[in-house]
């Protein structure tokens, strides 16, 4: 599969996910009237989305994205940020740990995958994601510092949260009832803050929730949208 074909599938997939379920058939009819293989690819991924948690960050798109991602940026200087290590690769981004050489602090940087760098829709989604998350100021939400572009690569600079994901924590040791309750309360408080700013988090799952060494929850706002006015 070529990067161009992957972008075509990804764009239609994202549009299908964002529209109401009852409108998807009409959308696919219009977009795929002369391309049956495109419709089959998108419908297959949509079906997987409904059956598997964490579809956008799951193994299918993660493995596919790795085919078109650039080599790791470890050791490079991107603006004032010195890339130290890769933290993860997913269908819609590559995340790195970096040192902010201006402020002497650790940050996490999310780059668009290289195969999406020329995709205007993908860049707009990245900026929209950053703007939505930047409005939120809450101890249980990972802060977004800025969105930038360097050497034609778009990226978001975020707070670096030392710890592990809730998904990893559950694999290591299941939470006791009192711990699970505390985690749920902190997550709800984060979502209440987001909803008060008319922002809906569309990808709440253990993989997008960090637990610090002190047990504080940090929700990663990796997929969100501004609610429409009534």
C-alpha positions, 0 to 999 in steps of 0.5 A, a space after each residue: 500500500 502506498 502512502 497516498 492510498 493510506 492517506 486516502 483511507 485514513 481521511 475517509 476513515 476519520 470522516 466516517 468516525 466523526 459523522 453520526 452512525 446513521 450518516 455513514 452509509 450516505 458518506 461512503 456511497 458518495 465517497 466510494 461510488 467508483 472505488 469499491 476497494 476503498 469502501 471495503 478497506 474503510 468498512 473493514 477498519 470501522 468494523 474492527 473499531 466497533 469490536 476492539 478497544 483502542 482501535 486508533 492506537 491498536 496493533 493494526 494501524 500501529 503496525 501499518 503506520 510503522 511502514 511509513 514512519 521516518 527513522 527515530 529522531 532520537 538525538 536530534 534538535 527540533 527547535 529548542 527541543 532535544 529528542 531523547 527517546 521514542 515513547 510510542 508510535 500509533 496510527 496518528 502520531 509518533 511520541 517522543 521524550 524531549 528536553 526543552 533546552 530553553 526552560 530545562 524541563 522534560 516534555 513529550 512531543 507528538 509528531 504527525 507520522 511522516 506519511 501524513 505530513 503533506 495531508 492538510 486535513 491531518 495537520 488541521 486535526 492536529 492543530 484542532 486537538 492542540 487548541 482543544 487540549 490547551 484550553 484545559 487547566 486541571 491537575 488530572 489533565 495532561 497540559 498542552 504547551 504549544 503546537 509548532 512546525 519545524 522542517 515541515 514536521 508538525 508537532 504538539 508539545 505536551 507535559 511529560 508525565 513520568 509514570 505508566 499508563 493505566 493499561 500497563 498498571 492493570 497488566 502488572 497488578 490489578 487495582 484493588 477496589 479502593 484504588 479503582 474507585 480513586 482512579 475513576 473519581 480522578 478521571 471523572 473530574 478531568 472529564 467534567 473539566 473538559 465538558 465544562 469547556 464544551 470539549 468531548 474526549 472521544 478516546 477514553 481508555 486505559 492506554 490514554 490515562 497515565 498514573 504518576 508515581 504518587 498515584 495522580 491520574 493524568 488524562 491524555 487528551 489525544 482525541 477530542 472535539 468541540 461540541 456543536 452549539 445547540 
